[in-house]
Amino acid sequence: MSTTRTADLQGEAVTYHVRRSEDASRTRIDAGLEGITLVLPAGLEVDPDEIMAEKADWVLRQRDRYARYRDEMPERRFEEGECFPVLGEEHPVRVEPTEESRMTEEQIRLSAPRVEATSIRDELEHLYRRVAREHFTARADHFCEVMGASYQQIQIRNQKTRWGSYSPRTRTLSLNFRLLMAPPKVVDYVIAHELAHEEHPNHGPRFWRLVAQHVPDYQERGEWLEENGHRLIFDGSTG
């Protein structure tokens, strides 16, 4: 449960959320497209506004950054002729009298009978998830071969803030279907990054050395995702 407050930071009124967490061992400030959140350990008695004031420079930078991101987020219309990105390239949506929907190098071709049975939106998401699984599996298998890594299964998800994860316990590689919208190099970076967690669960120096062996320009690819990830939206609902 969270509460909403407004703090005066360097003469500017900044609205933020305060959330108490039993799992938090220290205070932290999270910033994202949904706003600024101050996370506090459950039993800690502090003045939230004072903590925000101490980090005012950082908070204001993050507020402005994510406000810009929100302005840059594309508005998606689920109608024929609308363009959606596939591996970094914009593809127009076409509805055709075919039994199967498919993606070509130039178009997203949706099956008219399937669209009529559901909707353009639902069939488009179904196609994205199917093609994402095919592409991600092929790339994951490639990196498993060259990295000596492995996985048991791939989950295709639509997480709000994460592009991928790897569970060493279940050997499950989870990937966001919206990652299919990114350029191929960025897709490869995320997959190699997650598979590297099989050997190194944290983000220590050995982890990054392993990633660098297989994706030498991983920093550049990661920065692209950091700066452009907000553009890779399907619609307003994620989860």
FENDARA-V521187 format. One record per residue. N is the residue number from 1. SS is DSSP state (hx for helix, st for strand, lp for the rest). OMEGA is omega as a letter, one per 40 degrees, with the letter a starting at -180 (999 if undefined). Layout:
# FENDARA-V521187
n	ss	omega
N	SS	OMEGA
N	SS	OMEGA
This chain:
# FENDARA-V521187
n	ss	omega
1	lp	a
2	st	i
3	st	a
4	st	a
5	st	i
6	st	a
7	st	i
8	st	a
9	st	i
10	lp	i
11	lp	i
12	st	i
13	st	a
14	st	i
15	st	a
16	st	i
17	st	i
18	st	a
19	st	i
20	st	a
21	st	i
22	lp	a
23	lp	a
24	lp	i
25	lp	i
26	lp	i
27	lp	i
28	st	i
29	st	i
30	st	i
31	st	i
32	st	a
33	lp	a
34	lp	i
35	st	a
36	st	i
37	st	i
38	st	a
39	st	a
40	st	i
41	st	a
42	lp	a
43	lp	a
44	lp	i
45	lp	a
46	lp	i
47	lp	a
48	hx	a
49	hx	i
50	hx	i
51	hx	i
52	hx	a
53	hx	i
54	hx	a
55	lp	a
56	hx	a
57	hx	a
58	hx	a
59	hx	a
60	hx	i
61	hx	a
62	hx	i
63	hx	a
64	hx	i
65	hx	a
66	hx	i
67	hx	i
68	hx	i
69	hx	a
70	hx	i
71	hx	a
72	hx	a
73	lp	a
74	lp	i
75	lp	a
76	lp	i
77	lp	a
78	lp	a
79	lp	a
80	lp	a
81	lp	i
82	lp	a
83	st	i
84	st	a
85	st	i
86	st	a
87	lp	i
88	lp	a
89	st	a
90	st	a
91	st	i
92	st	i
93	st	i
94	st	i
95	st	a
96	st	a
97	lp	i
98	lp	a
99	lp	a
100	lp	i
101	lp	i
102	st	i
103	st	i
104	lp	i
105	lp	a
106	lp	a
107	st	i
108	st	a
109	st	a
110	st	i
111	st	a
112	hx	i
113	hx	a
114	hx	i
115	hx	i
116	hx	a
117	hx	a
118	lp	i
119	lp	i
120	hx	a
121	hx	a
122	hx	a
123	hx	i
124	hx	i
125	hx	i
126	hx	i
127	hx	i
128	hx	a
129	hx	a
130	hx	a
131	hx	i
132	hx	i
133	hx	a
134	hx	a
135	hx	a
136	hx	i
137	hx	a
138	hx	a
139	hx	i
140	hx	i
141	hx	i
142	hx	a
143	hx	i
144	hx	a
145	hx	a
146	hx	a
147	hx	a
148	lp	i
149	lp	i
150	lp	i
151	lp	i
152	lp	a
153	st	i
154	st	i
155	st	i
156	st	a
157	st	i
158	lp	a
159	lp	a
160	lp	a
161	lp	a
162	lp	i
163	lp	a
164	st	i
165	st	i
166	st	i
167	st	i
168	lp	a
169	lp	a
170	lp	a
171	lp	i
172	st	i
173	st	i
174	st	a
175	st	a
176	st	a
177	hx	i
178	hx	i
179	hx	i
180	hx	i
181	hx	a
182	lp	i
183	lp	a
184	hx	a
185	hx	a
186	hx	i
187	hx	a
188	hx	i
189	hx	a
190	hx	a
191	hx	i
192	hx	i
193	hx	a
194	hx	i
195	hx	i
196	hx	i
197	lp	i
198	lp	a
199	lp	a
200	lp	a
201	lp	a
202	lp	i
203	lp	i
204	lp	a
205	hx	a
206	hx	i
207	hx	a
208	hx	i
209	hx	i
210	hx	i
211	hx	a
212	hx	i
213	hx	a
214	hx	i
215	lp	a
216	lp	a
217	lp	a
218	hx	a
219	hx	i
220	hx	a
221	hx	i
222	hx	i
223	hx	i
224	hx	a
225	hx	i
226	hx	a
227	hx	a
228	hx	a
229	hx	a
230	hx	i
231	hx	a
232	lp	a
233	lp	i
234	lp	i
235	lp	a
236	lp	a
237	lp	i
238	lp	i
239	lp	999
